[in-house]
Structures are given as C-alpha cells and as structure tokens.
C-alpha cells in the first residue's frame, strides 16, 4: 500500500495512477473522490475546519483505509492519494501505518512549483490559500515526518513517471 500525500496541485492523483500502473494488479483510491460522493452538506477545506469537515475527512479516510486493506488482502497493490492535513497529520490512517508494506510518501515540490501547477487548474484562488498555509506548516515538519517513516520526495523537476521511479527506488 502506498499513501501519497501533499499540498494541493502537486500531482498526487497523477502520480498515484502512474504508480499503480507499474503493478499487475493495482487500484488507485483518490480520497477526494470518496468525499465528493457526499450529495448534500459537503464541507470543503478552507479557513474554518469545523466539526462537519473533520467528520467528513475522518469518514472518507477510514473508508479509504478499509478499502486499501481489503484490496491488498485480495492481492492488489494500492495507491491511495490524499491531501496533507496539518490538523490531523493523517492519523486517521494509523490503522494502515501499523501494517507491514505500507509506504507513506509526501510529494513536496517547491512552493513556487506547486503554485505554478495550481494556476493551471480550476479553482486556483482556493488552492493558492491552501498551498501557502501548508507550505508554512510543512517547512517546519519535513524532518519530523522523515523520522516518522515518511518518504519526502521533491518533485519540483520531476514528472509523474520520474516521481514514481524515485518512490520505487527508495521503498
């Protein structure tokens, strides 16, 4: 199981799909898609992290972890992607972190690269605020994350395939 995390617009989904393609039996689980299944009352990350948002993030992440374990048990390689959440530090996945062969990967290009990539996507204004906030947070945490077992990959000058090769070489 590979959990790919990072700030908005750094290529998590693209990289997760490319990574999954390297294995004979694989699945890509984009956690944003699980959250988008909410029909009414979807809470979006932004300035206020209220109880409704925290609940929806927890439910989506617990569901993704359950799916990942079920697919792995059936012999699939799992590439799961989610945004880095400084409030929870993705501890909703702690059940996964206790399992063998679970690789935590933080995609972490330069802030400038993340901003440039984000400008190419719809909803840039929302992501720009999130990028600034997360880079302030992650700049002080990357060493601690490495110590916790996270593989931190600078993807500034890498496309998805080069990022996948870096991940596969280091796990």
N, C-alpha and C positions, 0 to 999 in steps of 0.2 A: 504494500500500500504506500502510495506517495501522496502526501498532503502538501500541495503547493499554495503558498500564501504570499501576500504582499500588498502594497498600496494599490489604489485604483489605476487601471490602464497600463499595467506593467507587463501584460502578456500572460497572465496566469492561465486563462482558459485555452489560449492558443498553444501554450507550452504543454499543458496537461493533455490536450488532444494529441499533440505530436509525440509526447512521451508514451501515451497509451498505444500509439500505432507501432511502437517498437516490440510489442509483445503479441504472441499468437492469440491469446485470449485476454481481452482487456476491456475495461469500461472507464469512461470519463464521467465523473459526477460533479457537475458545476452547482455549488451550493446556492448561488444566486437564482438558479432555475427552480430550486425547491422553494425558495422564498417567494418567487414570482407566482407560485401556484395559489397563493392567497388571493381570493377573489374580491373580498371586501375587507377593508381595515388594514391593508398592508402598511406597515410602518417602515419608513426609509431612514437609513443613517443620515445624520446631519448634525446640527448644533446640539439638539436635545436627544439624549439617549434615555427615553422614558421606559417605563415598565413594559409597555406594549412592544416596543422594539426589542428589548432584551429577551422577552419571551419568544418572539418570532425567530430571533437569531438562535436561541437555545434549541428550539424545536427543530429548526432546519439542520443545525449541526448534529444534534442527536440522531436525527433521521439519516443524515449522510453517513455518520459513523456506523449505524446499524446496517445500512446498505453496503458499505465498504466491507465490513466483516462477513456479511452473507455472500457477497460476490467472491471475496478471497477464499472462503471455505469451498466454493464451487470451482476453484482453480483459476480465477481471473486475477490479473494484475489490475489494481485500482489506481487511477489518477484522479484525485479529488482536489478541487480548487475552491478557495475562499479568500476573502479579503482579510488583511491583518486587522485585528480588532484589539486596540490597546486597552480597552476596558476589561475584556475577559482574557486577553492573551491566548485565545483559542483553547482555553482549558475545558470547554465543552467536549473537546476531543480527547480528554485524558484517558478515556477507555481505550482509545486507539493507541495512545502513547505507551501503554503498558504491554502491548502486543509485540511479538518479535516481527522483524521485517517491515516496520513502519518507518518511513523516511519523511522527516519534516524538512521542507525546503522553503526558504524565504527568498523570493525573487526581489532583488533590491538594486535596480539601476540607479544612476544619479538622479537627483530630484529634477534636474533640468530635462533629462531624457524622459522621465515619467510625465512631466508637464507637456513636453512636445508630443508624446504619443497620445496623451489625453485630448489635446486640441483637435485631433483628427476624429474624435468620437462625439456623438450627440450627447448633450448634457454636460458640456465641458465645465461650465461655471460651478456646478455642484461638485464635480470631481476635483477641480483645482483646489477648492477649500479643503477637501479630504486629503489630497496629496500633501499640501503644506502641513496640515495637522499631523499626519502620520510620519512625515519625514522628521519633524521636530521630535516626535516620540521615539522613532526607531534609531535615530542618530545616537541616542544615549543607551539603547538597549541591544545593539547588534552583538557586542562582545558577550553579554549575558546570554543571549539566545544561542550563540555558538556553544557556550559552556553547557547549555541545557540539551544539546544534541541537534540543534537546527543547523542545516547546511545553508549558509548565506551565499547566494550567487549574485554577483554583479553582472547584470545583463545589459549594461549600458551599450556595449558594442556588439551584442550577440543577437542573432535572430533566434527563432524558436528552436530550430534544429541544433544550432551551436549550444544553446542553453541545455537542451536535452543531453547532448554529448557530455557537457560538463557535469550534469547531475549523475549520469550513468557511470562516469569515470570516478566519481567521488563517493558513491554509496557502496 
